[in-house]
Amino acid sequence: MNPTEHTHKISASMLSSLHKEVNALSNVILSNPLLPILENFLLKIEDNEVILAASDQQTSILSRLPLAEKVTMQPLEIAVPARMFKETLKNLPKQPVDLSVDRERYNIALKTSQGHYKIASENADDFPKVFDFPKEDADVVVASDVLIQAINFTLFAASKDELRPDLSGVLVTLDQEGLSFVATDGHRLVRYTRKEITLNRHLKALVPAKTLQLLKQLLTGQNKKDIRFIFRESQLFITWDHVQMIVSTINETYPDYENVIPKHNPHILTLNTDCLATLKRIGIYANRTTHQIRFKIDTNRIEVIAEDLDFSNEARETIECQYDGPAMEIGFNAKLLVEMLSIFPSGEEIKFSLDTPNRAILITPPDIKDEEDISMLIMPILLEK
C-alpha cells in the first residue's frame, strides 16, 4: 500500500449524508471563480469527523459530519473538484465505500464492490483560510421558520442591477424595535420586522442576496432549527447544527428608505390574489422594455390594459374589486407587480392603499401576526399617452 495513501470506511448512510451536504454546498461555488481553487470543495478528515467546505470568497460554508469510528492518524485535507465529486456521489450505488486520499499525489479515490474511481485533486494549502469562526455567544438566535418567512418576504425585492451594489442585498438590523429585514430595488420596497426579537444595542449587516437564497435552500424542508447570528463590522457569522456560514457583508451605505414609506394613503383597493392570472395574461401584451400595464379603477371593477404600440399588440380584461376612492387610472410594471403578489397564497384578499397616481402604493398582506410588522410598497410608473 502507498504509505502516503490513507483509506477510510464510509457507510451507506454516511455516504447519503455526504451527498446531501455536497449538493447543498455546491450552490456556493461559482462556475468561473477568480481563484481557480474555489472550483473545489475542501475535504478534511480528522478525529471523528468529515469536514466539507466551499467558498466564493463572499460566502463560505462549512459542514461537519460524524464518522462511525474515530480516526487516530494525522488529519487529512485535500481540495477535490466540486462538479466531479458531486456527480460521482450522486451516481454511486447505496452501499459502503472506501474513500482513499493520497496526500503526496493530491488525488482522491472511491472504491465500491463494483468499481474504482480516482479524482485528480489539488493541494488543500492553496484553499483560502476563510473559516475562522468566533467562539463567543450569538448576538441573536432566530427560529428557522421565522428566518425563512423573512427571506420570502424580502429577497425578491433586492436589486439585480450590478450598478447598484448598495441595493443588491437585504439590510438586516437588530435593536430594541425588533429584528428587521429590508430590501428594495428602487421600484419596490419591503420591510419585514419581528417585534419579539430584540436587543438593547443596534446591529446591522447588508447581506448579499445570494447568501440568503442559499440559506433558504439549506433550511427549507428541515425540522425547525435555532439559527445563531454573530454580527461583526464587515462579516456575519451564521451557525446551526453542524453547519457554519461566514458572510462578507456588502460595504455600502443603504439608502434612507424610511422617508419613502407613505404615512397616509386614504383610498383602499381590495383585490383577490386570484387576479394574478389576469395580470400574467395582460402582461404578455405589454411593451417588452417598460412592461407597462394600466389599471382603470372604479368602485367595484378594474379594467386592466396593456398596449405595445411598436407591435400593435393590445389586451384588456376586467376584474372585480372593492374600492372606496375616486375613479383613478394608474400604471404599473406588470413584471414587478406579479412578482410581488406571487409571494401570497392564492385566494387571499390583498389591500392596496393609494393616494394619487404618482405616489407610492402600500400593500397590506393578509393574516399579519401580532409579532410581525410588514411594510410593502410599489411605485407606480408614468403612463404613456
C-alpha positions as CSV (number, residue, x, y, z in Angstrom):
1,M,0.0,0.0,0.0
2,N,1.2,3.5,-0.8
3,P,2.5,5.0,2.6
4,T,1.0,8.4,1.6
5,E,-2.4,7.0,1.0
6,H,-5.0,6.6,3.7
7,T,-8.3,4.9,3.5
8,H,-11.5,5.4,5.4
9,K,-14.6,3.3,5.5
10,I,-17.7,5.3,4.6
11,S,-21.0,3.6,5.4
12,A,-24.0,3.8,3.1
13,S,-25.9,6.1,5.4
14,M,-22.8,8.3,5.8
15,L,-22.4,8.4,2.0
16,S,-26.0,9.5,1.7
17,S,-25.4,12.3,4.3
18,L,-22.2,13.4,2.5
19,H,-24.0,13.5,-0.9
20,K,-26.7,15.7,0.7
21,E,-24.1,18.1,2.1
22,V,-22.3,18.2,-1.2
23,N,-25.5,19.1,-3.0
24,A,-26.2,22.0,-0.6
25,L,-22.7,23.4,-0.6
26,S,-22.3,23.2,-4.3
27,N,-24.6,26.2,-4.6
28,V,-21.9,28.4,-3.2
29,I,-19.4,27.5,-5.9
30,L,-19.1,29.8,-8.9
31,S,-18.8,28.3,-12.4
32,N,-15.8,30.5,-13.2
33,P,-14.3,31.9,-9.9
34,L,-11.5,34.4,-9.9
35,L,-9.5,31.9,-7.9
36,P,-9.5,28.5,-9.7
37,I,-9.0,26.7,-6.4
38,L,-12.6,27.7,-5.5
39,E,-13.9,25.3,-8.1
40,N,-13.2,22.7,-5.4
41,F,-14.6,21.5,-2.1
42,L,-12.2,21.5,0.8
43,L,-12.4,18.0,2.2
44,K,-10.9,17.2,5.6
45,I,-10.9,14.1,7.7
46,E,-9.9,14.4,11.3
47,D,-10.7,12.7,14.7
48,N,-14.3,11.5,14.2
49,E,-15.4,13.9,11.5
50,V,-15.6,14.5,7.8
51,I,-15.4,18.3,7.2
52,L,-16.7,19.7,3.9
53,A,-16.3,23.3,2.9
54,A,-16.9,25.6,0.0
55,S,-16.4,29.3,-0.7
56,D,-16.9,32.0,-3.3
57,Q,-14.9,34.5,-1.2
58,Q,-18.0,36.4,-0.2
59,T,-19.9,33.4,1.4
60,S,-18.1,30.5,2.9
61,I,-19.8,27.5,4.4
62,L,-18.5,24.5,6.4
63,S,-20.3,21.3,7.3
64,R,-19.3,18.7,9.8
65,L,-20.4,15.0,9.6
66,P,-19.5,12.5,12.3
67,L,-17.7,9.3,11.4
68,A,-18.7,6.0,12.8
69,E,-15.2,5.3,14.1
70,K,-12.6,7.7,15.4
71,V,-9.7,8.4,13.1
72,T,-6.4,8.2,15.0
73,M,-4.0,9.1,12.2
74,Q,-2.8,12.6,11.2
75,P,-5.7,14.8,9.8
76,L,-6.1,14.7,6.0
77,E,-7.0,17.6,3.8
78,I,-7.5,17.9,0.1
79,A,-9.2,20.2,-2.4
80,V,-11.5,18.0,-4.6
81,P,-13.2,19.2,-7.8
82,A,-16.7,20.0,-6.9
83,R,-18.6,19.1,-10.0
84,M,-17.0,15.7,-10.4
85,F,-17.2,14.8,-6.8
86,K,-20.9,15.8,-6.7
87,E,-21.8,13.8,-9.8
88,T,-19.8,10.8,-8.6
89,L,-21.6,10.7,-5.2
90,K,-24.9,11.2,-6.9
91,N,-24.5,8.1,-9.1
92,L,-22.7,5.7,-6.7
93,P,-24.8,2.7,-5.5
94,K,-26.2,2.8,-2.0
95,Q,-23.5,0.7,-0.3
96,P,-20.4,1.2,1.8
97,V,-17.5,3.0,0.1
98,D,-13.7,3.0,0.8
99,L,-12.5,6.6,0.5
100,S,-8.8,7.0,-0.1
101,V,-6.7,10.2,0.0
102,D,-3.2,10.3,-1.4
103,R,-1.6,13.3,0.2
104,E,1.5,13.2,-2.0
105,R,-0.1,12.9,-5.4
106,Y,-3.2,15.0,-4.5
107,N,-5.9,12.7,-5.6
108,I,-8.9,11.0,-4.0
109,A,-10.3,7.6,-4.8
110,L,-13.6,5.9,-4.1
111,K,-13.9,2.1,-4.2
112,T,-17.1,0.1,-4.1
113,S,-17.8,-3.5,-4.6
114,Q,-18.4,-2.8,-8.3
115,G,-15.8,-0.2,-9.2
116,H,-12.9,2.2,-8.5
117,Y,-13.0,5.9,-9.2
118,K,-10.0,8.3,-8.9
119,I,-10.3,12.0,-9.0
120,A,-7.3,14.3,-9.6
121,S,-7.4,16.9,-6.8
122,E,-5.4,19.8,-5.5
123,N,-3.3,20.8,-2.5
124,A,-5.6,22.0,0.3
125,D,-3.0,24.5,1.4
126,D,-4.0,26.6,-1.7
127,F,-7.6,26.9,-0.4
128,P,-8.2,30.4,1.2
129,K,-8.2,30.4,5.0
130,V,-11.7,31.7,5.4
131,F,-13.1,29.5,8.3
132,D,-12.0,31.4,11.4
133,F,-15.3,31.2,13.3
134,P,-15.6,33.2,16.6
135,K,-16.1,31.3,19.9
136,E,-18.4,33.8,21.7
137,D,-22.1,33.5,22.2
138,A,-24.6,34.5,19.4
139,D,-25.9,38.1,19.3
140,V,-29.3,36.7,18.4
141,V,-31.0,33.3,17.9
142,V,-33.7,33.0,15.2
143,A,-36.0,30.1,14.6
144,S,-35.5,28.7,11.1
145,D,-39.2,29.1,10.1
146,V,-39.1,32.8,11.1
147,L,-35.9,33.3,9.1
148,I,-37.4,31.6,6.0
149,Q,-40.5,33.8,6.3
150,A,-38.4,37.0,6.5
151,I,-36.4,35.9,3.4
152,N,-39.5,35.0,1.5
153,F,-41.0,38.5,2.1
154,T,-37.9,40.4,1.2
155,L,-35.4,38.7,-1.1
156,F,-37.4,39.1,-4.3
157,A,-37.3,42.9,-3.9
158,A,-33.4,43.2,-3.8
159,S,-31.9,44.8,-6.8
160,K,-30.3,42.7,-9.6
161,D,-28.7,45.8,-11.1
162,E,-24.9,45.3,-10.8
163,L,-24.5,49.1,-10.9
164,R,-26.4,49.4,-7.6
165,P,-24.4,47.3,-5.1
166,D,-26.0,49.2,-2.2
167,L,-29.3,47.7,-3.2
168,S,-28.1,44.2,-4.1
169,G,-28.6,42.7,-0.7
170,V,-31.0,42.7,2.2
171,L,-30.4,45.0,5.1
172,V,-30.7,43.1,8.4
173,T,-31.0,45.2,11.6
174,L,-31.4,44.3,15.2
175,D,-32.2,46.7,18.0
176,Q,-34.9,47.4,20.7
177,E,-37.5,47.8,18.0
178,G,-37.0,44.2,16.7
179,L,-35.3,42.2,14.0
180,S,-35.9,43.7,10.6
181,F,-35.1,42.7,7.0
182,V,-35.3,45.4,4.3
183,A,-35.0,45.1,0.6
184,T,-35.6,47.5,-2.3
185,D,-34.7,47.8,-6.0
186,G,-35.8,51.5,-6.2
187,H,-39.2,50.5,-7.6
188,R,-40.4,48.2,-4.7
189,L,-39.6,48.1,-1.0
190,V,-40.3,45.6,1.7
191,R,-39.6,45.8,5.4
192,Y,-40.3,42.7,7.5
193,T,-39.9,43.0,11.3
194,R,-40.2,40.5,14.1
195,K,-41.1,42.6,17.1
196,E,-40.5,39.9,19.7
197,I,-36.8,39.5,18.8
198,T,-34.9,42.5,20.3
199,L,-31.5,43.6,21.5
200,N,-30.6,46.6,23.7
201,R,-28.0,47.8,21.1
202,H,-28.1,48.4,17.4
203,L,-26.6,45.9,15.0
204,K,-26.8,45.8,11.2
205,A,-25.5,43.9,8.2
206,L,-26.1,44.3,4.5
207,V,-26.3,40.7,3.5
208,P,-25.8,39.6,-0.2
209,A,-28.9,38.2,-1.9
210,K,-27.1,35.0,-2.9
211,T,-26.3,34.2,0.7
212,L,-29.9,34.5,1.8
213,Q,-31.0,32.4,-1.2
214,L,-28.5,29.7,-0.1
215,L,-29.6,29.9,3.5
216,K,-33.2,29.4,2.5
217,Q,-32.3,26.4,0.3
218,L,-30.3,24.8,3.2
219,L,-33.1,25.3,5.7
220,T,-36.2,24.6,3.7
221,G,-37.8,21.2,4.4
222,Q,-35.8,20.6,7.6
223,N,-37.2,20.5,11.1
224,K,-37.4,23.7,13.0
225,K,-33.9,24.8,14.0
226,D,-32.3,27.6,16.0
227,I,-30.1,29.8,13.7
228,R,-27.4,31.7,15.6
229,F,-26.1,35.0,14.3
230,I,-22.9,36.9,15.3
231,F,-22.6,40.4,13.8
232,R,-19.2,42.0,13.0
233,E,-18.2,45.2,11.2
234,S,-17.7,43.5,7.8
235,Q,-18.8,39.9,8.5
236,L,-21.8,38.0,9.6
237,F,-21.4,34.6,11.2
238,I,-24.3,32.1,11.0
239,T,-24.4,28.7,12.5
240,W,-26.9,25.8,13.2
241,D,-26.4,22.1,14.0
242,H,-23.3,21.0,12.2
243,V,-23.1,24.0,9.7
244,Q,-21.1,27.2,9.9
245,M,-21.5,30.1,7.4
246,I,-19.2,33.1,7.2
247,V,-20.5,36.1,5.1
248,S,-18.6,39.1,3.9
249,T,-21.3,41.8,4.1
250,I,-21.7,44.4,1.4
251,N,-19.7,47.5,2.3
252,E,-22.1,50.1,1.0
253,T,-24.4,52.7,2.7
254,Y,-28.0,51.7,2.5
255,P,-30.4,54.5,1.4
256,D,-32.7,56.2,3.9
257,Y,-35.8,54.1,3.0
258,E,-37.9,55.4,5.9
259,N,-38.8,58.6,4.1
260,V,-40.2,56.7,1.1
261,I,-42.9,54.8,3.1
262,P,-46.2,56.8,2.9
263,K,-47.7,57.8,6.2
264,H,-51.2,58.3,4.9
265,N,-52.7,56.8,1.8
266,P,-56.5,57.2,2.3
267,H,-58.0,55.2,-0.6
268,I,-58.3,51.4,-0.1
269,L,-58.4,49.0,-3.0
270,T,-59.0,45.3,-2.1
271,L,-58.1,42.6,-4.6
272,N,-58.1,38.8,-4.5
273,T,-54.7,37.2,-5.3
274,D,-56.5,35.1,-7.9
275,C,-56.2,38.2,-10.1
276,L,-52.6,37.1,-10.8
277,A,-53.7,35.0,-13.7
278,T,-55.2,38.1,-15.3
279,L,-52.1,40.2,-14.7
280,K,-49.9,37.5,-16.2
281,R,-52.0,37.3,-19.3
282,I,-52.2,41.0,-19.8
283,G,-48.5,41.4,-19.1
284,I,-47.8,39.3,-22.2
285,Y,-49.0,42.2,-24.3
286,A,-47.1,44.9,-22.5
287,N,-44.1,46.7,-24.0
288,R,-41.1,44.5,-23.6
289,T,-39.0,47.3,-22.2
290,T,-41.4,49.1,-19.8
291,H,-43.7,46.1,-19.0
292,Q,-46.4,48.8,-18.5
293,I,-50.0,47.9,-17.7
294,R,-52.7,50.3,-16.6
295,F,-55.4,50.0,-14.1
296,K,-58.6,51.9,-14.7
297,I,-60.1,51.7,-11.2
298,D,-63.8,52.3,-10.4
299,T,-66.0,51.4,-7.4
300,N,-66.2,47.6,-7.9
301,R,-64.2,46.9,-11.0
302,I,-60.7,47.4,-12.6
303,E,-60.1,47.3,-16.3
304,V,-56.5,46.1,-16.8
305,I,-55.0,47.2,-20.1
306,A,-51.7,46.6,-21.9
307,E,-50.7,48.1,-25.2
308,D,-47.5,47.7,-27.2
309,L,-47.7,50.3,-29.9
310,D,-44.4,49.1,-31.5
311,F,-46.0,45.8,-32.5
312,S,-49.8,46.8,-32.4
313,N,-50.4,44.3,-29.6
314,E,-53.2,45.0,-27.1
315,A,-55.1,43.2,-24.4
316,R,-57.6,44.1,-21.7
317,E,-59.6,42.3,-19.0
318,T,-62.0,43.4,-16.2
319,I,-61.6,42.1,-12.7
320,E,-63.7,42.7,-9.6
321,C,-62.5,44.7,-6.6
322,Q,-63.6,46.8,-3.7
323,Y,-62.6,50.4,-3.8
324,D,-63.6,53.4,-1.7
325,G,-61.9,56.3,-3.5
326,P,-62.3,58.4,-6.6
327,A,-62.0,56.8,-10.1
328,M,-58.3,56.6,-10.9
329,E,-56.0,55.5,-13.7
330,I,-52.6,54.3,-12.6
331,G,-49.7,52.5,-14.2
332,F,-47.6,49.5,-13.0
333,N,-44.7,47.5,-14.2
334,A,-46.5,44.2,-14.7
335,K,-43.4,42.1,-14.1
336,L,-42.6,43.7,-10.8
337,L,-46.2,43.6,-9.6
338,V,-46.7,40.0,-10.5
339,E,-43.5,39.0,-8.7
340,M,-44.6,40.9,-5.6
341,L,-48.1,39.4,-5.4
342,S,-46.8,35.9,-6.1
343,I,-45.5,35.6,-2.6
344,F,-49.0,35.4,-1.2
345,P,-51.2,32.3,-1.2
346,S,-54.0,32.1,-3.8
347,G,-57.5,33.2,-2.8
348,E,-56.2,35.8,-0.3
349,E,-57.5,39.4,-0.1
350,I,-54.8,42.0,-0.5
351,K,-55.3,45.6,0.3
352,F,-53.7,48.4,-1.7
353,S,-53.6,51.9,0.0
354,L,-53.5,54.6,-2.7
355,D,-53.3,58.4,-2.7
356,T,-52.6,59.8,-6.2
357,P,-51.5,58.0,-9.4
358,N,-47.9,59.2,-9.0
359,R,-47.3,58.3,-5.3
360,A,-46.1,55.1,-3.7
361,I,-48.8,52.5,-3.1
362,L,-48.8,50.5,0.2
363,I,-49.6,46.8,0.0
364,T,-51.0,45.1,3.1
365,P,-50.7,41.3,3.2
366,P,-53.4,39.1,4.9
367,D,-53.1,37.5,8.3
368,I,-50.4,39.6,9.8
369,K,-49.4,38.2,13.2
370,D,-49.2,40.3,16.4
371,E,-45.5,39.8,16.5
372,E,-45.0,40.9,12.8
373,D,-44.8,44.3,11.2
374,I,-44.8,44.4,7.4
375,S,-44.4,47.4,5.1
376,M,-44.6,46.7,1.4
377,L,-44.8,49.4,-1.3
378,I,-44.5,49.7,-5.1
379,M,-44.0,52.8,-7.1
380,P,-46.4,53.4,-10.0
381,I,-45.0,54.2,-13.4
382,L,-45.8,57.3,-15.6
383,L,-48.4,56.3,-18.1
384,E,-47.5,56.6,-21.7
385,K,-50.1,58.6,-23.6
